[in-house]
Amino acid sequence: MNGILEIYTNKVWMIQPSFVHGILPTLMYNSQNHTTLGIDREKKVPQAINASGTDIFREYEVTEDGQVLPVYDGWNGIDYLKQLKEPFINVIPVDGPITRNGGACSYGSKEIRDWMMKASENKYCRGHILVINTNGGSAWAKNDFQQGIDYAHANGQRVFAQIDGLCASAGMYLASLCDEVYVMNLKDQLGCVGVMAAFFTQKNGEKNQYTGETYREYYDPESVDKNKEFRDIAEDEDATLLIEELTKLGVEFRADMKAAFPKADVETHLKGKMFNADEVMGILCDGQMMLGDLVTRAFAVADGKQQPIERTKGRKIAKAPKATATPSNAPSETKIVSPNNNSINMKENYPAVFALLGVEEMQVSEEGTFFNKDLLATLNAAIEAKNQEIADAKKLADDLTAEKDNLTAQIENIKTENAQAVENLNAEHQKAIDDLNAKIADQEQDITAKEETIGNLQNDMECKQKELEQKEIDFKAKETELNGVKESLTTAENTIAERDQQISDLNAQVEELQNGAGAAPAAGAAPKDNGQGGAVPEIAVSGYVYDPSLSYQENMRLKDEHEKAQAK
């Protein structure tokens, strides 16, 4: 559970991204749903291998009651590691993801550090081999590995790395701390140098999708910088502070890798790419060797029978203490013999001076050590070179500081520009919204007015429609009336024609009567209707003949005149 907790809480990783992206959702689901996380393998325990290649360290101890207990870290108050009394190589597995606290199937970096330091304290320990098969892990594990390896170096023991499968990211950092690096197979993979951050963010007030709980964070008003880099990401998606931290770790990582593997090209080998061992042989690894062969070499280097590789000759490794008792099956120790004991003391006490001058021995008297012209020239050149290195390093530090200050200023300018840009965009956005709202309001008023106009037009259309319908009714009535008038006119025309004929006949008769040329018309010969559509009685006018072509009044007048004329 310690390892799972660390994966949850540790934000910065030196690991293959695929592992973090794959394991975090699984762990989140399993823990928050209270499901069991199955473990299908056990830890590989450390080994203590003697010169014959035999593991002289028992993995388990059976108690009197039949209980089987691991003994690699002591049991029942007995320190089994301390009791080893023959030369051995301490072999430690670094298997699986690297965390500080370890997990169910792999040791943590603190456990590996403590085991290495504990084994290093045994004077029969001749060296250490880290068998690495890891995709990387916590960025902070490097400090534990550094501490353990430095402790081994202080006790005169070298540390070897054997890659058996995968050595990525933090695993590569661990390999760079070792004195020599070998691969088991030419297709073993190395690389993925770099630092990343991968974690879930949860905003203050968000609801957990699994438990239904609401996440809350509260800080005292003065804790403005507490967890700020992670709060910025969760709330504002601003990773500036976190990226600054990753940048520092990345610079340190690449610098240490370059120092450990001087043939590595920064742009080619130290930017996160993975390589097969045969592609980086002599660059990121020193050769191919099986575990048994590497144990043999570790003994040979410790006993002086073989020389360490050139790449790590400059590392400070103290003179290894010699065991006072050596079993018969252990290899004999090689002692350095010199004709001058003072030279031996000088080399043991001042190894850096001997290394700097490139000599194997120096003469010393009671008055002290004297340098000849050549040694003084060598020492002077070395001091000048070191002074130049110091000056160059100081200049580089000043340049990096200036660059950092410049970058910091640029970041601040970018932040200020971004803030101003955001403010301007917000203002423009608000103005656009206000303009759009005003335009919408005007359009709504225009639409309302048009709707009123349309309503009025619809009312007018309905009235016009009704008027039109009434006019159609009136037209039909007028049309019917006109047809009646036409029929009446036709009848009247026929009647007039008949009257005209009757008048013509009467006029002819009157003329005949006035002229005496003919007899009076026979009774019943006059028309019966005089064009009035019915019988018209004859009118006796005392000799006056009624003229139907004249009006009744005119006939009455003529009749009166005729009667007056007759009376005279």
RODO-2510 file (C-alpha; in nm, 4 decimals, decimal comma):
residues 568
     n   res          X          Y          Z
     1     m     0,0000     0,0000     0,0000
     2     n     0,2953     0,2342     0,0566
     3     g     0,3852     0,2099    -0,3090
     4     i     0,0264     0,2758    -0,4199
     5     l     0,0045     0,5770    -0,1898
     6     e     0,3264     0,7128    -0,3350
     7     i     0,2005     0,6731    -0,6916
     8     y    -0,1059     0,8779    -0,5921
     9     t     0,0863     1,1538    -0,4178
    10     n     0,4112     1,1781    -0,6145
    11     k     0,3713     1,4228    -0,9013
    12     v     0,7158     1,4159    -1,0635
    13     w     0,8405     1,1061    -1,2420
    14     m     1,1395     0,9716    -1,4281
    15     i     0,9532     0,6918    -1,5985
    16     q     0,8121     0,5769    -1,9281
    17     p     0,4912     0,7799    -1,9759
    18     s     0,2963     0,4730    -2,0878
    19     f     0,3301     0,3193    -1,7407
    20     v     0,1980     0,6209    -1,5528
    21     h    -0,0853     0,6776    -1,7980
    22     g    -0,1824     0,3107    -1,7708
    23     i    -0,1504     0,2471    -1,3961
    24     l    -0,3025     0,5610    -1,2440
    25     p    -0,6613     0,5054    -1,3694
    26     t    -0,6411     0,1398    -1,2602
    27     l    -0,5251     0,2270    -0,9112
    28     m    -0,7825     0,5057    -0,8840
    29     y    -1,0645     0,2717    -0,9822
    30     n    -0,9531    -0,0154    -0,7589
    31     s    -0,8975     0,1908    -0,4456
    32     q    -1,2057     0,4093    -0,4719
    33     n    -1,4288     0,1126    -0,5446
    34     h    -1,2691    -0,0953    -0,2671
    35     t    -1,1677    -0,3707    -0,5074
    36     t    -0,8664    -0,5937    -0,4608
    37     l    -0,5529    -0,5188    -0,6606
    38     g    -0,4193    -0,8627    -0,7452
    39     i    -0,0459    -0,9343    -0,7226
    40     d     0,0746    -1,2159    -0,9463
    41     r     0,4390    -1,2264    -0,8398
    42     e     0,6611    -1,1848    -0,5351
    43     k     0,9675    -0,9718    -0,4792
    44     k     1,3021    -1,0955    -0,5942
    45     v     1,5215    -1,1053    -0,2844
    46     p     1,8852    -0,9875    -0,2777
    47     q     2,1668    -1,2385    -0,3046
    48     a     2,5163    -1,2716    -0,1612
    49     i     2,7234    -1,4583    -0,4217
    50     n     3,0684    -1,5908    -0,3352
    51     a     3,3650    -1,6392    -0,5651
    52     s     3,2378    -1,9820    -0,6644
    53     g     2,9147    -1,8309    -0,7930
    54     t     2,7082    -1,9784    -0,5112
    55     d     2,4376    -1,7807    -0,3338
    56     i     2,5547    -1,8124     0,0264
    57     f     2,2622    -1,6155     0,1542
    58     r     1,9479    -1,8030     0,2493
    59     e     1,6216    -1,6442     0,1450
    60     y     1,4056    -1,8044     0,4167
    61     e     1,4351    -1,9365     0,7711
    62     v     1,2051    -2,2080     0,9037
    63     t     1,1126    -2,1607     1,2702
    64     e     1,0549    -2,4349     1,5223
    65     d     0,6807    -2,4146     1,4722
    66     g     0,7204    -2,4560     1,0950
    67     q     0,6694    -2,0921     1,0009
    68     v     0,8675    -1,9757     0,6976
    69     l     1,0084    -1,6242     0,7384
    70     p     1,2286    -1,4112     0,5098
    71     v     1,5708    -1,3574     0,6627
    72     y     1,7355    -1,1175     0,4253
    73     d     1,6755    -0,8302     0,6670
    74     g     1,7205    -1,0269     0,9902
    75     w     1,4889    -1,2371     1,1984
    76     n     1,4541    -1,2981     1,5678
    77     g     1,7258    -1,0454     1,6405
    78     i     1,9816    -1,2268     1,4227
    79     d     2,1577    -1,0248     1,1536
    80     y     2,2324    -1,2897     0,8932
    81     l     2,3989    -1,0447     0,6577
    82     k     2,6439    -0,9366     0,9237
    83     q     2,7327    -1,2987     0,9988
    84     l     2,8677    -1,3652     0,6478
    85     k     3,2362    -1,4533     0,6862
    86     e     3,3603    -1,5016     0,3304
    87     p     3,4083    -1,2557     0,0434
    88     f     3,0869    -1,1942    -0,1484
    89     i     2,9318    -0,9709    -0,4106
    90     n     2,6065    -0,8106    -0,2984
    91     v     2,3458    -0,8612    -0,5773
    92     i     2,0316    -0,6482    -0,5466
    93     p     1,7312    -0,6693    -0,7830
    94     v     1,5790    -0,3433    -0,9052
    95     d     1,2691    -0,4877    -1,0598
    96     g     0,9529    -0,3051    -1,1636
    97     p     0,8497     0,0581    -1,1055
    98     i     1,0813     0,2464    -0,8713
    99     t     0,9166     0,4100    -0,5715
   100     r     1,0758     0,5221    -0,2480
   101     n     0,8599     0,3067    -0,0220
   102     g     0,8279    -0,0041    -0,2351
   103     g     0,5244    -0,2129    -0,3082
   104     a     0,3967    -0,5666    -0,3131
   105     c     0,6267    -0,6871    -0,5906
   106     s     0,9269    -0,4516    -0,5859
   107     y     1,1580    -0,2892    -0,3304
   108     g     1,1588     0,0832    -0,2722
   109     s     1,4682     0,2951    -0,3249
   110     k     1,4993     0,3394     0,0517
   111     e     1,5054    -0,0397     0,0982
   112     i     1,7678    -0,0783    -0,1746
   113     r     1,9758     0,2018    -0,0202
   114     d     1,9551     0,0534     0,3284
   115     w     2,0401    -0,2972     0,2050
   116     m     2,3416    -0,1697     0,0087
   117     m     2,4706     0,0274     0,3090
   118     k     2,4158    -0,2694     0,5408
   119     a     2,6013    -0,5067     0,3074
   120     s     2,8743    -0,2473     0,2544
   121     e     2,9477    -0,2453     0,6255
   122     n     3,0535    -0,6099     0,6078
   123     k     3,4291    -0,6135     0,5446
   124     y     3,3910    -0,9238     0,3284
   125     c     3,1759    -0,7359     0,0764
   126     r     3,3818    -0,6916    -0,2431
   127     g     3,1267    -0,4969    -0,4447
   128     h     2,7647    -0,4603    -0,5487
   129     i     2,5669    -0,5517    -0,8581
   130     l     2,2293    -0,3921    -0,9281
   131     v     2,0269    -0,6146    -1,1633
   132     i     1,7999    -0,3607    -1,3343
   133     n     1,4726    -0,4285    -1,5109
   134     t     1,2591    -0,1183    -1,4661
   135     n     1,0606     0,1345    -1,6641
   136     g     1,1666     0,4063    -1,4178
   137     g     0,9848     0,5687    -1,1331
   138     s     1,0014     0,8437    -0,8761
   139     a     1,2387     1,1317    -0,9461
   140     w     1,3292     1,1474    -0,5777
   141     a     1,4563     0,7868    -0,5707
   142     k     1,7808     0,9103    -0,7302
   143     n     1,8841     1,0640    -0,3974
   144     d     1,8500     0,7299    -0,2174
   145     f     2,0535     0,5500    -0,4838
   146     q     2,3196     0,8214    -0,4723
   147     q     2,3467     0,7902    -0,0951
   148     g     2,3803     0,4109    -0,1047
   149     i     2,6399     0,4123    -0,3851
   150     d     2,8422     0,6909    -0,2224
   151     y     2,8481     0,4861     0,0979
   152     a     2,9765     0,1825    -0,0940
   153     h     3,2445     0,3968    -0,2596
   154     a     3,3496     0,5309     0,0796
   155     n     3,4054     0,1707     0,1877
   156     g     3,6164     0,0991    -0,1197
   157     q     3,3498    -0,1019    -0,3048
   158     r     3,2511    -0,0560    -0,6662
   159     v     2,8957    -0,0767    -0,7896
   160     f     2,8073    -0,2487    -1,1158
   161     a     2,4812    -0,2397    -1,3100
   162     q     2,3506    -0,5268    -1,5156
   163     i     2,0488    -0,4500    -1,7332
   164     d     1,8229    -0,7472    -1,7815
   165     g     1,5373    -0,6356    -2,0037
   166     l     1,4578    -0,2658    -1,9578
   167     c     1,6426     0,0317    -1,8122
   168     a     1,4373     0,3462    -1,8639
   169     s     1,4335     0,6939    -1,7131
   170     a     1,5002     0,6683    -1,3364
   171     g     1,6528     0,3263    -1,4048
   172     m     1,8951     0,4969    -1,6445
   173     y     1,9738     0,7544    -1,3758
   174     l     2,0578     0,4665    -1,1387
   175     a     2,2805     0,3074    -1,4044
   176     s     2,4672     0,6366    -1,4511
   177     l     2,5578     0,6350    -1,0808
   178     c     2,7122     0,2895    -1,1137
   179     d     3,0790     0,2437    -1,2025
   180     e     3,0187     0,0047    -1,4923
   181     v     2,7058    -0,0834    -1,6900
   182     y     2,6498    -0,4119    -1,8761
   183     v     2,3543    -0,5603    -2,0602
   184     m     2,2351    -0,9199    -2,0586
   185     n     2,1017    -0,9103    -2,4153
   186     l     2,1807    -0,6871    -2,7116
   187     k     1,8085    -0,6185    -2,7512
   188     d     1,7699    -0,4930    -2,3946
   189     q     1,6349    -0,1390    -2,4017
   190     l     1,7961     0,1725    -2,2530
   191     g     1,7121     0,5415    -2,2478
   192     c     1,3973     0,7497    -2,1962
   193     v     1,6057     1,0208    -2,0254
   194     g     1,3822     1,2977    -1,8981
   195     v     1,1346     1,4131    -1,6362
   196     m     0,7564     1,4249    -1,6508
   197     a     0,4612     1,5021    -1,4281
   198     a     0,1441     1,2937    -1,4456
   199     f    -0,1417     1,3173    -1,2008
   200     f    -0,5139     1,3650    -1,1700
   201     t    -0,6372     1,7154    -1,0943
   202     q    -0,9562     1,7817    -0,9057
   203     k    -1,0959     2,1309    -0,8708
   204     n    -1,2146     2,2542    -0,5380
   205     g    -1,5848     2,1711    -0,5172
   206     e    -1,5861     1,8921    -0,7776
   207     k    -1,7832     1,5738    -0,7142
   208     n    -1,6007     1,2394    -0,7215
   209     q    -1,7382     1,0160    -0,9957
   210     y    -1,6860     0,6967    -0,7937
   211     t    -1,7803     0,7826    -0,4342
   212     g    -2,0148     1,0755    -0,4895
   213     e    -1,8170     1,2769    -0,2359
   214     t    -1,7424     1,6439    -0,2913
   215     y    -1,3769     1,7400    -0,2912
   216     r    -1,2888     2,0424    -0,0763
   217     e    -0,9683     2,2342    -0,0083
   218     y    -0,9253     2,5141     0,2440
   219     y    -0,6099     2,7146     0,3189
   220     d    -0,5277     2,9792     0,5725
   221     p    -0,5149     3,3222     0,4068
   222     e    -0,1352     3,3445     0,4310
   223     s    -0,0659     3,0081     0,2591
   224     v    -0,0839     3,1567    -0,0885
   225     d     0,2045     2,9459    -0,2248
   226     k     0,1036     2,6132    -0,0698
   227     n     0,0467     2,3560    -0,3486
   228     k     0,0285     2,6502    -0,5867
   229     e     0,1779     2,4702    -0,8890
   230     f    -0,0892     2,1991    -0,8630
   231     r    -0,3742     2,4345    -0,7778
   232     d    -0,2849     2,6479    -1,0802
   233     i    -0,3171     2,3443    -1,3050
   234     a    -0,6432     2,2250    -1,1493
   235     e    -0,8108     2,5646    -1,1465
   236     d    -0,6568     2,7578    -1,4360
   237     e    -0,4622     2,4962    -1,6365
   238     d    -0,1486     2,7058    -1,5789
   239     a     0,1542     2,4725    -1,5504
   240     t     0,4215     2,7449    -1,5410
   241     l     0,5492     2,6682    -1,1898
   242     l     0,5448     2,2926    -1,2418
   243     i     0,7297     2,3193    -1,5733
   244     e     0,9967     2,5331    -1,4032
   245     e     1,0506     2,2524    -1,1516
   246     l     1,0591     1,9881    -1,4258
   247     t     1,3097     2,1991    -1,6213
   248     k     1,5489     2,2153    -1,3264
   249     l     1,5278     1,8397    -1,2702
   250     g     1,5738     1,7746    -1,6426
   251     v     1,8874     1,9921    -1,6583
   252     e     2,0317     1,8080    -1,3583
   253     f     1,9394     1,4683    -1,5068
   254     r     2,1073     1,5375    -1,8418
   255     a     2,4152     1,6910    -1,6784
   256     d     2,4673     1,3837    -1,4579
   257     m     2,4096     1,1524    -1,7537
   258     k     2,6595     1,3452    -1,9661
   259     a     2,9179     1,3316    -1,6857
   260     a     2,8683     0,9545    -1,6446
   261     f     2,8513     0,8786    -2,0191
   262     p     3,0777     1,1368    -2,1890
   263     k     3,0260     0,9811    -2,5332
   264     a     2,6524     1,0402    -2,5172
   265     d     2,5224     1,3137    -2,7465
   266     v     2,2731     1,5384    -2,5702
   267     e     2,0497     1,5890    -2,8725
   268     t     2,0618     1,2233    -2,9785
   269     h     2,0745     1,0180    -2,6602
   270     l     1,9487     1,2397    -2,3759
   271     k     1,6177     1,3766    -2,5019
   272     g     1,3899     1,0858    -2,4088
   273     k     1,4415     0,8333    -2,6883
   274     m     1,4683     0,4588    -2,6207
   275     f     1,7477     0,2494    -2,7758
   276     n     1,8353    -0,1152    -2,8151
   277     a     2,1588    -0,2021    -2,6359
   278     d     2,3444    -0,2716    -2,9605
   279     e     2,2656     0,0837    -3,0777
   280     v     2,4318     0,2496    -2,7770
   281     m     2,7091     0,0013    -2,6951
   282     g     3,0072     0,1976    -2,5643
   283     i     2,7840     0,5046    -2,5219
   284     l     2,5181     0,4259    -2,2603
   285     c     2,6515     0,0819    -2,1650
   286     d     2,9989    -0,0683    -2,1401
   287     g     2,9447    -0,4173    -2,2757
   288     q     2,7467    -0,7420    -2,2697
   289     m     2,7912    -0,9840    -1,9826
   290     m     2,6012    -1,2579    -1,8003
   291     l     2,5480    -1,2285    -1,4250
   292     g     2,8033    -1,4969    -1,3424
   293     d     3,0657    -1,3290    -1,5574
   294     l     2,9902    -0,9929    -1,3977
   295     v     3,0307    -1,1425    -1,0481
   296     t     3,3708    -1,2751    -1,1568
   297     r     3,4707    -0,9333    -1,2894
   298     a     3,3529    -0,7598    -0,9733
   299     f     3,5817    -0,9856    -0,7677
   300     a     3,8716    -0,9328    -1,0112
   301     v     3,8383    -0,5523    -1,0048
   302     a     3,8109    -0,5531    -0,6250
   303     d     4,1254    -0,7680    -0,5938
   304     g     4,3234    -0,5672    -0,8486
   305     k     4,3405    -0,8458    -1,1079
   306     q     4,1463    -0,6365    -1,3592
   307     q     4,1385    -0,2623    -1,4079
   308     p     3,8180    -0,0557    -1,3987
   309     i     3,7026     0,0912    -1,7272
   310     e     3,8355     0,4292    -1,8389
   311     r     3,4952     0,5969    -1,8158
   312     t     3,4888     0,5855    -1,4324
   313     k     3,8557     0,6210    -1,3432
   314     g     3,8007     0,9696    -1,2048
   315     r     3,5452     0,8606    -0,9462
   316     k     3,6478     0,8810    -0,5832
   317     i     3,6519     0,5299    -0,4423
   318     a     3,8312     0,4756    -0,1130
   319     k     4,0808     0,1947    -0,0652
   320     a     3,8874    -0,1155     0,0291
   321     p     3,9599    -0,2591     0,3752
   322     k     4,0941    -0,6150     0,3729
   323     a     3,9324    -0,8985     0,5628
   324     t     4,1353    -1,0390     0,8517
   325     a     4,0178    -1,3932     0,7816
   326     t     3,9686    -1,5428     0,4377
   327     p     3,8137    -1,8860     0,3814
   328     s     4,0040    -2,1319     0,1690
   329     n     3,7532    -2,1091    -0,1157
   330     a     3,7879    -1,7301    -0,1498
   331     p     4,0285    -1,5834    -0,4041
   332     s     4,3629    -1,4573    -0,2753
   333     e     4,3988    -1,0833    -0,2285
   334     t     4,6432    -0,8866    -0,4356
   335     k     4,8649    -0,6560    -0,2322
   336     i     5,0468    -0,3530    -0,3663
   337     v     5,4158    -0,3829    -0,2963
   338     s     5,6445    -0,0809    -0,3206
   339     p     6,0113    -0,0420    -0,2336
   340     n     5,9373     0,2654    -0,0309
   341     n     5,6856     0,2549     0,2550
   342     n     5,6715     0,6332     0,2587
   343     s     5,5488     0,6252    -0,0996
   344     i     5,2738     0,3825    -0,0012
   345     n     5,1637     0,6093     0,2801
   346     m     5,1696     0,9112     0,0530
   347     k     4,9577     0,7431    -0,2145
   348     e     4,7092     0,6164     0,0401
   349     n     4,6790     0,9523     0,2129
   350     y     4,6879     1,1718    -0,0960
   351     p     4,5434     0,9721    -0,3870
   352     a     4,4191     1,2842    -0,5632
   353     v     4,7731     1,4263    -0,5815
   354     f     4,9080     1,1051    -0,7341
   355     a     4,6237     1,0953    -0,9827
   356     l     4,6732     1,4609    -1,0699
   357     l     5,0488     1,4171    -1,1287
   358     g     5,0069     1,0828    -1,3040
   359     v     5,2753     0,9032    -1,0981
   360     e     5,2752     0,5752    -0,9101
   361     e     5,5128     0,6749    -0,6265
   362     m     5,6876     0,9720    -0,4686
   363     q     5,9801     0,9967    -0,2335
   364     v     5,9375     1,1654     0,1028
   365     s     6,1891     1,2494     0,3757
   366     e     6,1621     1,3952     0,7220
   367     e     6,1784     1,7403     0,5673
   368     g     5,8836     1,6652     0,3427
   369     t     5,8096     1,5865    -0,0195
   370     f     5,9986     1,7617    -0,2975
   371     f     5,8930     1,8106    -0,6587
   372     n     6,1281     1,8087    -0,9507
   373     k     6,0920     2,0422    -1,2474
   374     d     5,8719     1,8080    -1,4458
   375     l     5,6383     1,7428    -1,1503
   376     l     5,6127     2,1151    -1,0800
   377     a     5,5293     2,1793    -1,4455
   378     t     5,2683     1,9042    -1,4386
   379     l     5,1224     2,0351    -1,1127
   380     n     5,1238     2,3948    -1,2392
   381     a     4,9536     2,2934    -1,5644
   382     a     4,6980     2,0912    -1,3721
   383     i     4,6287     2,3808    -1,1352
   384     e     4,5935     2,6212    -1,4288
   385     a     4,3615     2,3760    -1,6000
   386     k     4,1567     2,3442    -1,2834
   387     n     4,1514     2,7210    -1,2398
   388     q     4,0352     2,7549    -1,5992
   389     e     3,7698     2,4910    -1,5366
   390     i     3,6594     2,6825    -1,2272
   391     a     3,6531     3,0080    -1,4246
   392     d     3,4623     2,8404    -1,7065
   393     a     3,2233     2,6861    -1,4575
   394     k     3,1745     3,0231    -1,2880
   395     k     3,1176     3,1905    -1,6231
   396     l     2,8751     2,9142    -1,7180
   397     a     2,6991     2,9575    -1,3843
   398     d     2,6833     3,3348    -1,4388
   399     d     2,5573     3,2837    -1,7938
   400     l     2,2970     3,0325    -1,6740
   401     t     2,1952     3,2716    -1,3943
   402     a     2,1628     3,5550    -1,6442
   403     e     1,9715     3,3280    -1,8794
   404     k     1,7492     3,2214    -1,5923
   405     d     1,6897     3,5847    -1,4944
   406     n     1,6176     3,6652    -1,8573
   407     l     1,3780     3,3722    -1,8838
   408     t     1,2151     3,4757    -1,5558
   409     a     1,1714     3,8284    -1,6898
   410     q     1,0327     3,6904    -2,0146
   411     i     0,7927     3,4716    -1,8201
   412     e     0,6793     3,7709    -1,6155
   413     n     0,6370     3,9754    -1,9341
   414     i     0,4429     3,6921    -2,0911
   415     k     0,2245     3,6673    -1,7807
   416     t     0,1654     4,0447    -1,7899
   417     e     0,0956     4,0396    -2,1636
   418     n    -0,1328     3,7405    -2,1225
   419     a    -0,3177     3,9118    -1,8383
   420     q    -0,3563     4,2299    -2,0481
   421     a    -0,4593     4,0262    -2,3501
   422     v    -0,7153     3,8383    -2,1431
   423     e    -0,8451     4,1682    -2,0033
   424     n    -0,8687     4,3165    -2,3548
   425     l    -1,0385     4,0054    -2,4881
   426     n    -1,2843     4,0122    -2,1982
   427     a    -1,3592     4,3790    -2,2677
   428     e    -1,4035     4,3124    -2,6401
   429     h    -1,6129     4,0090    -2,5617
   430     q    -1,8343     4,2110    -2,3247
   431     k    -1,8700     4,4928    -2,5795
   432     a    -1,9607     4,2417    -2,8493
   433     i    -2,2191     4,0897    -2,6146
   434     d    -2,3627     4,4356    -2,5311
   435     d    -2,3765     4,5313    -2,9010
   436     l    -2,5398     4,2014    -2,9850
   437     n    -2,7931     4,2421    -2,7032
   438     a    -2,8741     4,5964    -2,8233
   439     k    -2,9113     4,4718    -3,1814
   440     i    -3,1340     4,1886    -3,0610
   441     a    -3,3469     4,4391    -2,8631
   442     d    -3,3827     4,6620    -3,1728
   443     q    -3,4719     4,3627    -3,3842
   444     e    -3,7258     4,2496    -3,1244
   445     q    -3,8869     4,5971    -3,1305
   446     d    -3,8855     4,5954    -3,5095
   447     i    -4,0377     4,2477    -3,5103
   448     t    -4,3060     4,3615    -3,2621
   449     a    -4,3908     4,6633    -3,4823
   450     k    -4,4017     4,4450    -3,7903
   451     e    -4,6204     4,1944    -3,6088
   452     e    -4,8611     4,4795    -3,5208
   453     t    -4,8586     4,5989    -3,8834
   454     i    -4,9207     4,2449    -4,0034
   455     g    -5,2105     4,2167    -3,7557
   456     n    -5,3615     4,5398    -3,8833
   457     l    -5,3156     4,4280    -4,2423
   458     q    -5,4790     4,0967    -4,1579
   459     n    -5,7761     4,2841    -4,0024
   460     d    -5,7971     4,5094    -4,3101
   461     m    -5,7823     4,2051    -4,5330
   462     e    -6,0629     4,0420    -4,3379
   463     c    -6,2743     4,3605    -4,3690
   464     k    -6,1910     4,3868    -4,7405
   465     q    -6,2746     4,0221    -4,7767
   466     k    -6,6119     4,0757    -4,6141
   467     e    -6,6733     4,3859    -4,8321
   468     l    -6,5760     4,1866    -5,1387
   469     e    -6,8093     3,9047    -5,0389
   470     q    -7,0932     4,1616    -4,9861
   471     k    -7,0174     4,3230    -5,3214
   472     e    -7,0300     3,9839    -5,4835
   473     i    -7,3730     3,9295    -5,3251
   474     d    -7,4831     4,2785    -5,4356
   475     f    -7,3409     4,2160    -5,7832
   476     k    -7,5316     3,8923    -5,8102
   477     a    -7,8481     4,0728    -5,6940
   478     k    -7,7891     4,3545    -5,9449
   479     e    -7,7169     4,0977    -6,2091
   480     t    -8,0449     3,9230    -6,1281
   481     e    -8,2240     4,2619    -6,1288
   482     l    -8,0587     4,3517    -6,4594
   483     n    -8,1720     4,0255    -6,6112
   484     g    -8,5259     4,1102    -6,4960
   485     v    -8,4962     4,4569    -6,6409
   486     k    -8,3691     4,3076    -6,9662
   487     e    -8,6670     4,0741    -6,9778
   488     s    -8,9004     4,3664    -6,8967
   489     l    -8,7306     4,5755    -7,1651
   490     t    -8,7746     4,2994    -7,4172
   491     t    -9,1423     4,2691    -7,3236
   492     a    -9,1812     4,6508    -7,3420
   493     e    -9,0100     4,6593    -7,6789
   494     n    -9,2506     4,3941    -7,8065
   495     t    -9,5412     4,5837    -7,6569
   496     i    -9,4239     4,9116    -7,8136
   497     a    -9,3927     4,7423    -8,1486
   498     e    -9,7494     4,6160    -8,1148
   499     r    -9,8729     4,9655    -8,0083
   500     d    -9,6876     5,1243    -8,2991
   501     q    -9,8706     4,8898    -8,5318
   502     q   -10,2067     4,9592    -8,3638
   503     i   -10,1486     5,3370    -8,3744
   504     s   -10,0587     5,3098    -8,7394
   505     d   -10,3792     5,1187    -8,8006
   506     l   -10,5901     5,3705    -8,6006
   507     n   -10,4296     5,6652    -8,7740
   508     a   -10,5180     5,5111    -9,1042
   509     q   -10,8785     5,4631    -8,9947
   510     v   -10,8977     5,8193    -8,8536
   511     e   -10,7667     5,9536    -9,1766
   512     e   -11,0211     5,7585    -9,3687
   513     l   -11,2993     5,8855    -9,1419
   514     q   -11,1853     6,2451    -9,1677
   515     n   -11,1625     6,2280    -9,5397
   516     g   -11,4912     6,0369    -9,5701
   517     a   -11,3195     5,8068    -9,7896
   518     g   -11,4064     5,5012    -9,6050
   519     a   -11,6491     5,3555    -9,3680
   520     a   -11,6019     5,3721    -8,9997
   521     p   -11,4251     5,0816    -8,8639
   522     a   -11,6438     4,8007    -8,7762
   523     a   -11,7325     4,7416    -8,4211
   524     g   -11,4760     4,5289    -8,2644
   525     a   -11,2142     4,6185    -8,5190
   526     a   -11,0166     4,8418    -8,2830
   527     p   -10,7336     4,6803    -8,0897
   528     k   -10,8371     4,5459    -7,7599
   529     d   -10,5416     4,6584    -7,5607
   530     n   -10,3855     4,9708    -7,7137
   531     g   -10,0424     4,8369    -7,6244
   532     q   -10,1262     4,8215    -7,2553
   533     g   -10,1279     4,4509    -7,2304
   534     g   -10,5076     4,4343    -7,1737
   535     a   -10,8387     4,5327    -7,3263
   536     v   -10,9011     4,9114    -7,3452
   537     p   -11,2641     5,0171    -7,3632
   538     e   -11,3641     5,2529    -7,6364
   539     i   -11,4315     5,6122    -7,5309
   540     a   -11,7229     5,8049    -7,6785
   541     v   -11,6042     6,1598    -7,7275
   542     s   -11,9194     6,3225    -7,8958
   543     g   -11,7782     6,2790    -8,2294
   544     y   -11,4280     6,3263    -8,1061
   545     v   -11,2100     6,0324    -8,1824
   546     y   -10,9711     5,9396    -7,9064
   547     d   -10,6141     5,9578    -8,0214
   548     p   -10,4190     5,6864    -7,8468
   549     s   -10,0932     5,8456    -7,9501
   550     l   -10,1733     6,1347    -7,7185
   551     s   -10,1906     6,1414    -7,3462
   552     y   -10,5147     6,1194    -7,1618
   553     q   -10,4985     6,4867    -7,0623
   554     e   -10,4286     6,5964    -7,4184
   555     n   -10,7259     6,3883    -7,5417
   556     m   -10,9462     6,5454    -7,2702
   557     r   -10,8391     6,8965    -7,3793
   558     l   -10,9041     6,8199    -7,7473
   559     k   -11,2388     6,6696    -7,6514
   560     d   -11,3389     6,9867    -7,4666
   561     e   -11,2364     7,2046    -7,7584
   562     h   -11,4305     6,9782    -7,9947
   563     e   -11,7417     6,9956    -7,7777
   564     k   -11,7209     7,3754    -7,7547
   565     a   -11,6849     7,3970    -8,1292
   566     q   -11,9909     7,1735    -8,1719
   567     a   -12,1929     7,3873    -7,9325
   568     k   -12,1373     7,6978    -8,1401
***
